[in-house]
């Protein structure tokens, strides 16, 4: 925020509750703040956003039905939001749309949102609040900067990050033998380390797609495919597939014949 390098979409991952709501309001305040160090908490836009009464900060949530709240956020709500996003802001420099329980959007709603994320109005920003990213489409996740508790995730360091970086570099090389060797040499990692590795690769892919990290030469189509591959790996781990088999999957599917 201080460097004036904001994204058009954020995914705030945190358990549902007052703390997440407060984090979302704070992020919205940062995005509309006119002070020197956002959120300053003193300017009119900050005060209104933090109080939940800014005309350019809109919360999208499940609507009331005949028997209480609807189960999902539906496509009509997202279409209405994206239509409103085309209009100029009322007071601030941008409009902010907070999608509460974004993981409760049905697939049609997510597809409608994806169109807005692919070609967003210059003055609009979307904040997706979710307890977990797993229920969101990979294409939606990849277009959002992930945050937790209102703090943008810092660049990862340490051995496992080196493994994630090494994997992406091997994939970018287009060398099948190098990629297979890299994967097969990691088959003895623990389940916890394998899960952390796959999560960090997925996060790195998201950061590359969002411009936070430099693309090592993979290209958008390959990055999108690797994001889906990491999702499969994490899902397999949740179903007690062994790390050796996970890395066998990665060895077999990281590179396609048409990419070599």
C-alpha positions as CSV (number, residue, x, y, z in Angstrom):
1,X,0.0,0.0,0.0
2,X,2.8,2.4,0.9
3,X,4.4,1.8,-2.4
4,X,1.1,2.5,-4.3
5,X,1.3,-1.0,-5.8
6,X,-2.2,-2.3,-5.1
7,X,-3.9,-5.3,-6.8
8,X,-7.4,-5.3,-8.2
9,X,-8.3,-8.4,-6.2
10,X,-7.4,-9.8,-2.8
11,X,-8.3,-13.0,-1.1
12,X,-8.5,-12.6,2.7
13,X,-8.1,-16.1,4.1
14,X,-9.2,-16.3,7.8
15,X,-11.8,-18.0,9.9
16,X,-15.2,-16.5,9.7
17,X,-16.0,-14.0,12.5
18,X,-15.6,-10.4,13.8
19,X,-11.8,-10.4,13.3
20,X,-12.1,-11.3,9.6
21,X,-14.8,-8.6,9.2
22,X,-12.5,-6.1,10.9
23,X,-9.6,-7.1,8.6
24,X,-11.8,-6.7,5.5
25,X,-12.9,-3.2,6.7
26,X,-9.3,-2.3,7.4
27,X,-8.2,-3.5,3.9
28,X,-11.0,-1.5,2.4
29,X,-9.9,1.6,4.3
30,X,-6.4,1.1,3.0
31,X,-7.7,1.0,-0.5
32,X,-9.7,4.2,-0.3
33,X,-7.5,6.2,2.2
34,X,-6.3,9.6,1.1
35,X,-3.7,10.0,3.9
36,X,0.0,9.6,3.5
37,X,0.2,6.2,5.3
38,X,-2.9,4.1,4.6
39,X,-5.0,3.5,6.5
40,X,-4.4,6.7,8.3
41,X,-7.6,6.4,10.3
42,X,-8.0,10.1,10.2
43,X,-9.2,11.0,6.7
44,X,-12.9,11.0,5.8
45,X,-12.6,8.0,3.6
46,X,-10.8,5.9,6.3
47,X,-13.3,6.8,9.0
48,X,-16.3,5.9,6.8
49,X,-14.8,2.7,5.6
50,X,-13.8,1.6,9.1
51,X,-17.3,2.4,10.3
52,X,-18.9,0.4,7.5
53,X,-20.7,3.4,6.0
54,X,-18.6,4.4,3.0
55,X,-20.7,4.7,-0.2
56,X,-17.8,3.2,-2.3
57,X,-17.3,0.2,-0.1
58,X,-20.0,-2.5,-0.7
59,X,-20.4,-5.8,1.1
60,X,-21.8,-8.8,-0.9
61,X,-23.2,-11.5,1.3
62,X,-25.7,-14.3,1.1
63,X,-29.3,-12.9,0.8
64,X,-32.3,-13.8,2.8
65,X,-34.7,-16.4,1.4
66,X,-38.0,-17.7,2.5
67,X,-36.3,-20.0,5.1
68,X,-33.4,-17.9,6.3
69,X,-30.2,-17.1,4.4
70,X,-29.7,-18.7,1.1
71,X,-27.1,-21.5,0.9
72,X,-25.0,-19.7,-1.7
73,X,-24.1,-16.4,-3.1
74,X,-25.8,-16.5,-6.5
75,X,-24.9,-15.3,-10.0
76,X,-27.4,-12.5,-10.0
77,X,-25.7,-10.9,-7.0
78,X,-22.3,-11.0,-8.7
79,X,-23.7,-9.7,-12.0
80,X,-25.3,-6.8,-10.2
81,X,-22.0,-6.1,-8.4
82,X,-20.0,-6.1,-11.7
83,X,-22.5,-3.8,-13.3
84,X,-22.2,-1.4,-10.4
85,X,-18.4,-1.6,-10.7
86,X,-18.6,-0.1,-14.2
87,X,-19.9,3.2,-12.6
88,X,-17.5,5.8,-11.3
89,X,-16.9,6.0,-7.6
90,X,-19.0,8.4,-5.5
91,X,-16.4,9.9,-3.2
92,X,-13.1,7.9,-3.2
93,X,-10.6,7.2,-6.0
94,X,-11.8,3.6,-6.2
95,X,-14.7,1.3,-5.4
96,X,-14.1,-1.7,-3.1
97,X,-16.4,-4.8,-3.1
98,X,-16.1,-7.1,-0.1
99,X,-17.5,-10.5,-0.9
100,X,-18.2,-12.1,2.5
101,X,-18.1,-15.9,2.5
102,X,-16.7,-15.9,-1.0
103,X,-16.3,-19.7,-0.6
104,X,-20.1,-19.9,-0.6
105,X,-20.4,-18.6,-4.2
106,X,-21.8,-21.2,-6.5
107,X,-20.0,-22.0,-9.7
108,X,-22.1,-19.8,-11.9
109,X,-21.4,-16.9,-9.5
110,X,-17.7,-17.6,-9.6
111,X,-17.6,-17.7,-13.4
112,X,-19.4,-14.3,-13.5
113,X,-16.8,-13.0,-11.0
114,X,-14.0,-14.4,-13.1
115,X,-15.0,-12.1,-16.0
116,X,-14.6,-9.1,-13.8
117,X,-11.3,-10.3,-12.4
118,X,-9.9,-10.9,-15.9
119,X,-10.9,-7.4,-17.2
120,X,-11.5,-5.2,-14.1
121,X,-12.5,-1.5,-14.2
122,X,-9.5,0.6,-13.3
123,X,-11.3,2.0,-10.3
124,X,-12.6,-1.2,-8.8
125,X,-11.1,-3.6,-6.3
126,X,-12.5,-6.9,-5.0
127,X,-11.8,-8.5,-1.6
128,X,-12.8,-12.1,-1.3
129,X,-13.2,-13.3,2.3
130,X,-13.0,-17.0,2.8
131,X,-12.1,-19.6,5.5
132,X,-10.5,-21.7,2.8
133,X,-9.5,-21.2,-0.8
134,X,-10.4,-24.8,-1.7
135,X,-14.0,-24.1,-2.6
136,X,-12.9,-21.4,-5.1
137,X,-12.1,-22.1,-8.7
138,X,-8.3,-22.2,-9.5
139,X,-8.8,-19.5,-12.1
140,X,-10.4,-17.2,-9.4
141,X,-7.7,-17.9,-6.9
142,X,-4.9,-17.2,-9.3
143,X,-6.2,-13.7,-10.0
144,X,-6.1,-12.7,-6.3
145,X,-3.3,-11.6,-4.0
146,X,-3.7,-13.9,-0.9
147,X,-3.7,-12.2,2.5
148,X,-4.3,-13.5,6.0
149,X,-5.6,-11.4,8.9
150,X,-5.3,-8.3,6.8
151,X,-1.6,-8.7,6.2
152,X,-0.3,-9.5,2.7
153,X,1.7,-12.6,2.7
154,X,5.5,-12.0,2.7
155,X,7.8,-13.7,0.3
156,X,8.6,-17.2,1.5
157,X,12.1,-18.2,2.7
158,X,13.9,-21.3,3.8
159,X,14.5,-24.8,2.4
160,X,11.0,-25.6,1.3
161,X,10.8,-22.3,-0.6
162,X,14.0,-23.3,-2.3
163,X,12.3,-26.6,-3.3
164,X,9.3,-24.7,-4.7
165,X,11.6,-22.4,-6.6
166,X,13.6,-25.4,-7.9
167,X,10.5,-27.1,-9.1
168,X,9.3,-24.1,-11.0
169,X,12.8,-23.5,-12.5
170,X,12.9,-27.2,-13.6
171,X,9.4,-26.9,-15.2
172,X,10.4,-23.6,-16.9
173,X,13.5,-25.3,-18.4
174,X,11.3,-27.6,-20.5
175,X,13.8,-30.4,-19.8
176,X,11.8,-33.5,-19.1
177,X,14.7,-35.5,-17.6
178,X,15.6,-32.6,-15.2
179,X,12.0,-32.2,-14.1
180,X,11.5,-36.0,-13.6
181,X,14.8,-36.2,-11.7
182,X,13.8,-33.3,-9.5
183,X,10.5,-34.8,-8.6
184,X,11.7,-38.4,-8.0
185,X,14.5,-37.1,-5.7
186,X,11.9,-35.6,-3.4
187,X,9.8,-38.8,-2.8
188,X,11.2,-39.2,0.7
189,X,9.8,-35.9,2.0
190,X,7.4,-36.2,4.9
191,X,3.7,-35.7,4.3
192,X,3.8,-32.4,6.1
193,X,6.8,-31.1,4.0
194,X,5.1,-32.3,0.8
195,X,1.9,-30.5,1.7
196,X,3.9,-27.3,2.5
197,X,5.9,-27.7,-0.8
198,X,2.7,-28.0,-2.9
199,X,1.1,-25.1,-1.1
200,X,4.1,-22.9,-1.7
201,X,4.3,-23.8,-5.3
202,X,0.6,-22.9,-5.7
203,X,1.2,-19.6,-3.8
204,X,4.2,-18.8,-6.0
205,X,2.1,-19.5,-9.1
206,X,-0.5,-17.1,-7.9
207,X,2.1,-14.4,-7.1
208,X,3.6,-14.8,-10.7
209,X,0.2,-14.5,-12.3
210,X,-0.5,-11.4,-10.2
211,X,2.8,-9.8,-11.0
212,X,4.3,-10.1,-7.5
213,X,7.0,-12.5,-8.6
214,X,8.8,-12.7,-11.9
215,X,7.8,-15.4,-14.4
216,X,10.8,-17.8,-14.8
217,X,9.5,-18.5,-18.3
218,X,6.5,-20.7,-17.8
219,X,3.8,-18.6,-19.4
220,X,0.2,-18.0,-18.3
221,X,-1.3,-21.3,-19.7
222,X,1.4,-23.4,-18.0
223,X,1.0,-21.5,-14.7
224,X,-2.7,-22.1,-14.7
225,X,-2.2,-25.8,-15.3
226,X,0.4,-26.1,-12.6
227,X,-2.0,-24.3,-10.2
228,X,-4.6,-27.1,-10.9
229,X,-1.9,-29.8,-10.6
230,X,-1.0,-28.5,-7.1
231,X,-4.6,-28.6,-6.2
232,X,-4.8,-32.2,-7.2
233,X,-1.6,-33.0,-5.2
234,X,-3.0,-31.4,-2.1
235,X,-6.3,-33.2,-2.6
236,X,-4.5,-36.5,-2.9
237,X,-2.6,-35.8,0.3
238,X,-5.9,-35.2,2.1
239,X,-6.9,-38.7,0.9
240,X,-3.8,-40.3,2.4
241,X,-1.8,-40.7,-0.9
242,X,1.9,-41.1,0.0
243,X,4.4,-38.3,-0.9
244,X,6.3,-40.7,-3.2
245,X,3.2,-41.1,-5.3
246,X,2.5,-37.4,-5.2
247,X,6.0,-36.7,-6.7
248,X,5.4,-39.5,-9.2
249,X,2.3,-37.6,-10.3
250,X,4.3,-34.4,-10.6
251,X,7.0,-36.1,-12.6
252,X,4.5,-37.5,-15.0
253,X,2.3,-34.4,-15.5
254,X,4.4,-31.3,-14.9
255,X,5.5,-31.1,-18.5
256,X,3.3,-31.8,-21.5
257,X,4.7,-33.2,-24.7
258,X,3.7,-30.1,-26.6
259,X,5.7,-27.9,-24.1
260,X,9.0,-29.9,-24.4
